Amino acid sequence: MKFLQKPIWLFVLGTFFTLLGIAAERYGNRPEREVVLIANAQLLPPFDQSLVLVKHGWLGARGVILNKPLSGNQKSQLPGIFANGDIEVSYGGPVEFPEKIYVLKWVKAEQAGETDHFVIGEWETVLKQDSALPDKIRQDQKNGALIYRVFAGCAGWGIQQLEGELAGYGWFTAAPTHDLIFQKGNGVDWDTLYQQQPYKPLPGQKA
């Protein structure tokens, strides 16, 4: 009966940390995986016909939709300097929209053994590190250098949530190439990429 005398929150807290420890032991040594998700044709808005760049680790996944422009109404909701439209902003996803702005930068390899890669950060955090960021992005977008992309909102999945959706064929995956991330070049649109995938039904659908 001593167990019943303990506050219930202690039991809940203990259970939480036990499960967290199990998850960390099972998945904690896995590096984050960077992929582009290709939506199954049956997915509903806002993920219909979407391509989503994600970083996927044991604590879940987070990323931005690559191929959805903002509607006029969505543009009117943008905060601060983005409201005047001189910096092109894309729809990143429903999470934290429109208050959170994210900036993606493509980083080219500079030394042997390095590879080209991308980094994503919250606007306010990156701006503190580089006060010239707005001007750099305006120049990049004007010249078509394809170094920066800016997104309003993001997409997110909890622990093991995306794994379940992948297992149910809600998504297919592709490598995050420069052309795919910046949606430039041939064969990087959703329709082309989806047609290249073998058809797999979502749960509850007939093949």
Residue, then its C-alpha position, 0 to 999 in steps of 0.5 A: m500500500k506504500f505505492l498508493q501513498k506516493p503522489i501520482w505525479l511522482f509515478v507519472l514522472g518516473t514512468f516518463f523518464t523510464l520510457l525516455g531512457i529506453a528510447a534514448e538507449r534504442y535510438g539515441n546513437r542514430p544520427e539525424r537523417e536528412v531526407v525529402l519526403i514525397a507525399n502519397a497522392q491521397l494525403l490531405p491539405p496542407f500536405d497534399q502533393s507536397l515535398v517536405l525537407v526534414k531532419h529526422g532523429w529519435l526525438g521526432a522530425r522537423g522540416v519545411i515544405l519545399n513546393k508550396p507558395l504562400s496564398g495572398n491571405q497567408k502573405s498578409q499574415l507575415p510578420g515584420i519585414f516580410a510583410n512588404g514582400d521584398i523577401e520571397v517567403s514560402y509556406g513551410g508548414p502549419v506548425e507555428f505559422p505565421e509567427k515563426i520564420y525559418v531560413l535555409k542556407w545551402v553551404k558548399a564544400e570548401q575542403a577535401g572530404e566535405t560535402d555540400h549541405f544545408v542548414i536551417g535555423e529560426w530567423e531571429t537566431v540566425l539574424k543575431q549571428d549575421s545582421a546582414l542576413p536580410d540584405k544577403i537574401r535580397q541579393d541572392q533572390k535578385n541574382g538567382a544564386l540559390i543560396y537561401r530560402v525563407f519559410a513561414g511555419c514548419a512541419g513536425w512529427g513526434i517520437q516515432q510518428l513519422e516512422g509510422e507514416l513511412a511504414g504505412y506508405g504515406w510518404f516516399t523519400a528522396a535525397p535532398t539535392h540542391d535542385l530539389i531543395f530549390q525546386k530548380g531544374n528538371g524532374v524535381d516537381w512532385d508529380t514527376l517524383y511521385q510517378q517514379q515511386p511504386y504504388k503503395p496504398l495507404p492503410g485501409q485502402k485497397a491495392 
